[in-house]
Amino acid sequence: MTVIRNLVIVENGMGNKDVVGKDGTIHDDYRIDYLRSHIIEMKKAVEIDQIPLLGYTTWGCVDIVSAGTGEMAKRYGFVYVDLDDKGNGTSTYEEGFLLLVSKVIASNGNDIQ
């Protein structure tokens, strides 16, 4: 039998080619759905299966250069960094997922809508 003493889930996430909309927002419902489903399953693991989950982190909070390709084409963070693969750009934009993360943290995982 395997005994889990303490568990920390790290670097969970997905990379997508996000696009800034004409309204200046990022509509990243696919990322929200992906991570919301993981949060729901973690909550079940803790409450139902008594898994000692001590922590959870996603990939970077802000978009970062891909370690594998050196590109900025795919986005990973809560904040969209307006840089191209050559480092050109000037702005940052909050992604929709940032709002969900804020609610989840403030409610200790109870508000995931």
N, C-alpha and C positions, 0 to 999 in steps of 0.2 A: 504494500500500500504506500502511495506517495503522500507525504504530508507537506502541505504548503504552509510555511511559517509566516512569511510576509511577501506580498506581491506588489510590484510597482510596474505599471504598463507605461512604456515610454515610446515616443516617436511614432504615434499612430496618426495616420492622416492619408490624404490623397493629393496628388498633383493634378491640376487642371489648367487649361488655357483659358483663364478668366478674361472677360472683356468688360471694360468700363462702359456702362450704358450712357445714352445721351443725357440722362438725368444725373450723371455723376456717381451712380451707385454700381455696385457689383451684385448681380443677381446670382448667387451661388447656392441655390436650393439643393443641388446635388451634394454639395459638401455638408450642408446642414443636415440633410437626411442621413447621409453616411455616418456622421459623427453622432447624431442624435440616437441612431440605432445602437451604436457602441455604448453610449452612456446608459441607455435603458438596460442593455445586457449586463453591464458592470454592476448596476444597481441590483439586478436580480441575483447576480453571483454573490454579492455581499449579504443581501437580506434573506435569500432563500437557501443558498448553498453554504453560507457562512465563510466565504472566502475572505481572508484578511487582506483586502486591497488597501494599501497605504497611500497610493498615489496614481495619477494618470497624467501624462503629458501628450500633447499633439506635436506635430512637426512645428517648425518655427512660428512664432507669433506674428512675424512680419515676413514677407516674401524674401527668399534667399536665393542665391545662385545655386543651381543644382550641382551637388557634389559629383554626380556621375557624368554630366554633360557640359557643365560650365555655362549653361544657358539660363535665361530668365523667362523663357517662353511658358513654362509651366509654373503655376502659382501654388504655394503651400500654406500661406499664413492667413491670419485674421485681417491683416492690413495689406492691401495691394500696394506694392512699391512700383511706381511708374519708371521702370528702367528697362531698356532693351538689352539684347545680348552684348552690346558694346558699352553699356554703362550710361547711355543717354536717357535723360528724363528728369522730371522736376517735382512730381507730386506724389502724394500717398492718398489712398482712399480706404475707408473702412469697408470691409466686406460684411455681408449679411450675417455670416457666421459669428462675427464679433459680438453681435447683439445676443445671440443664443448663449455664447460662452459667459457673457456678463450675467445673464439671468441664472444660469446653472451654478455659477460660483456664489452669487448672492443668496441663492436658496439652498445651498449645500446639496445640490443635485435633485431637488424636489420639483423645480420648474424647468421642464425641458421642452416647453412649447414655445 
